[in-house]
Amino acid sequence: MITHAEHHHWLLEIGMGWLGWTEQQTLNTTMSSIITAYRGRIDLLKTLLGQSSDKTQPQGRMKPATAANVLAVFRRLG
């Protein structure tokens, strides 16, 4: 069983680490909003890395954000 203090610490790690929020922003946000934002960040990272499920996979000509693909985009931009 996880303690209240451990859960609070975990939420602070998500807010301040994964999401890049300040401590005050994290403390002023509800627990459900922190978890929802965390899930959104995970989905974003999966999409950028080409690991998202079919329901969240971008449609069209988008390719996974591999180093080679990112460099190719920057080269095209000049």
ZADO-1210 file (C-alpha; in nm, 4 decimals, padded with zeros to 6 digits):
<atoms>
<atom x="00.0000" y="00.0000" z="00.0000" code="MET" pos="1"/>
<atom x="00.1326" y="00.3420" z="-00.0943" code="ILE" pos="2"/>
<atom x="00.1272" y="00.6126" z="00.1706" code="THR" pos="3"/>
<atom x="-00.0226" y="00.9576" z="00.1243" code="HIS" pos="4"/>
<atom x="00.3263" y="01.1096" z="00.1429" code="ALA" pos="5"/>
<atom x="00.4582" y="00.8732" z="-00.1277" code="GLU" pos="6"/>
<atom x="00.1656" y="00.9565" z="-00.3567" code="HIS" pos="7"/>
<atom x="00.2173" y="01.3303" z="-00.2991" code="HIS" pos="8"/>
<atom x="00.5886" y="01.2913" z="-00.3786" code="HIS" pos="9"/>
<atom x="00.5034" y="01.0977" z="-00.6973" code="TRP" pos="10"/>
<atom x="00.2669" y="01.3746" z="-00.8096" code="LEU" pos="11"/>
<atom x="00.5373" y="01.6355" z="-00.7481" code="LEU" pos="12"/>
<atom x="00.7835" y="01.4281" z="-00.9540" code="GLU" pos="13"/>
<atom x="00.5362" y="01.4200" z="-01.2417" code="ILE" pos="14"/>
<atom x="00.4486" y="01.7887" z="-01.2239" code="GLY" pos="15"/>
<atom x="00.7989" y="01.9208" z="-01.1787" code="MET" pos="16"/>
<atom x="00.9881" y="01.6541" z="-01.3731" code="GLY" pos="17"/>
<atom x="00.7777" y="01.5176" z="-01.6580" code="TRP" pos="18"/>
<atom x="00.5639" y="01.8261" z="-01.7117" code="LEU" pos="19"/>
<atom x="00.8197" y="02.0960" z="-01.6299" code="GLY" pos="20"/>
<atom x="00.5882" y="02.2881" z="-01.3985" code="TRP" pos="21"/>
<atom x="00.7089" y="02.4875" z="-01.1024" code="THR" pos="22"/>
<atom x="00.6472" y="02.3560" z="-00.7532" code="GLU" pos="23"/>
<atom x="00.3763" y="02.6180" z="-00.7005" code="GLN" pos="24"/>
<atom x="00.1992" y="02.5286" z="-01.0268" code="GLN" pos="25"/>
<atom x="00.2064" y="02.1619" z="-00.9328" code="THR" pos="26"/>
<atom x="00.0763" y="02.2241" z="-00.5806" code="LEU" pos="27"/>
<atom x="-00.2054" y="02.4434" z="-00.7174" code="ASN" pos="28"/>
<atom x="-00.3219" y="02.1714" z="-00.9598" code="THR" pos="29"/>
<atom x="-00.5651" y="01.8937" z="-00.8696" code="THR" pos="30"/>
<atom x="-00.4392" y="01.5363" z="-00.8553" code="MET" pos="31"/>
<atom x="-00.6655" y="01.4281" z="-01.1411" code="SER" pos="32"/>
<atom x="-00.5375" y="01.7137" z="-01.3602" code="SER" pos="33"/>
<atom x="-00.1749" y="01.6182" z="-01.2933" code="ILE" pos="34"/>
<atom x="-00.2441" y="01.2566" z="-01.3875" code="ILE" pos="35"/>
<atom x="-00.4376" y="01.3625" z="-01.7002" code="THR" pos="36"/>
<atom x="-00.1514" y="01.5915" z="-01.8079" code="ALA" pos="37"/>
<atom x="00.0984" y="01.3101" z="-01.7410" code="TYR" pos="38"/>
<atom x="-00.1002" y="01.0698" z="-01.9607" code="ARG" pos="39"/>
<atom x="-00.1116" y="01.3345" z="-02.2311" code="GLY" pos="40"/>
<atom x="00.2649" y="01.3789" z="-02.2113" code="ARG" pos="41"/>
<atom x="00.3160" y="01.0024" z="-02.2406" code="ILE" pos="42"/>
<atom x="00.0877" y="00.9942" z="-02.5475" code="ASP" pos="43"/>
<atom x="00.2813" y="01.2852" z="-02.6978" code="LEU" pos="44"/>
<atom x="00.6142" y="01.1120" z="-02.6459" code="LEU" pos="45"/>
<atom x="00.4815" y="00.7855" z="-02.7904" code="LYS" pos="46"/>
<atom x="00.3568" y="00.9722" z="-03.0971" code="THR" pos="47"/>
<atom x="00.6851" y="01.1566" z="-03.1455" code="LEU" pos="48"/>
<atom x="00.8783" y="00.8320" z="-03.1139" code="LEU" pos="49"/>
<atom x="00.6454" y="00.6422" z="-03.3465" code="GLY" pos="50"/>
<atom x="00.5147" y="00.4102" z="-03.0747" code="GLN" pos="51"/>
<atom x="00.1569" y="00.5325" z="-03.0425" code="SER" pos="52"/>
<atom x="-00.1426" y="00.3053" z="-03.0817" code="SER" pos="53"/>
<atom x="-00.3551" y="00.3145" z="-03.3973" code="ASP" pos="54"/>
<atom x="-00.6118" y="00.5434" z="-03.2353" code="LYS" pos="55"/>
<atom x="-00.3557" y="00.8152" z="-03.1625" code="THR" pos="56"/>
<atom x="-00.1213" y="00.7631" z="-03.4580" code="GLN" pos="57"/>
<atom x="-00.1124" y="01.0703" z="-03.6815" code="PRO" pos="58"/>
<atom x="-00.2575" y="01.0103" z="-04.0233" code="GLN" pos="59"/>
<atom x="-00.0977" y="01.1084" z="-04.3508" code="GLY" pos="60"/>
<atom x="00.2680" y="01.1426" z="-04.4346" code="ARG" pos="61"/>
<atom x="00.4071" y="01.1948" z="-04.0847" code="MET" pos="62"/>
<atom x="00.7078" y="00.9845" z="-03.9909" code="LYS" pos="63"/>
<atom x="00.8356" y="00.8985" z="-03.6440" code="PRO" pos="64"/>
<atom x="01.0702" y="01.1634" z="-03.5017" code="ALA" pos="65"/>
<atom x="01.3933" y="00.9732" z="-03.5449" code="THR" pos="66"/>
<atom x="01.7192" y="01.1647" z="-03.5418" code="ALA" pos="67"/>
<atom x="01.7517" y="01.1229" z="-03.9196" code="ALA" pos="68"/>
<atom x="01.3977" y="01.2513" z="-03.9826" code="ASN" pos="69"/>
<atom x="01.4456" y="01.5526" z="-03.7561" code="VAL" pos="70"/>
<atom x="01.7777" y="01.6398" z="-03.9217" code="LEU" pos="71"/>
<atom x="01.6175" y="01.6091" z="-04.2658" code="ALA" pos="72"/>
<atom x="01.3472" y="01.8583" z="-04.1675" code="VAL" pos="73"/>
<atom x="01.6048" y="02.1077" z="-04.0395" code="PHE" pos="74"/>
<atom x="01.8115" y="02.0684" z="-04.3567" code="ARG" pos="75"/>
<atom x="01.5048" y="02.1424" z="-04.5699" code="ARG" pos="76"/>
<atom x="01.4341" y="02.4546" z="-04.3630" code="LEU" pos="77"/>
<atom x="01.7841" y="02.5804" z="-04.4334" code="GLY" pos="78"/>
</atoms>
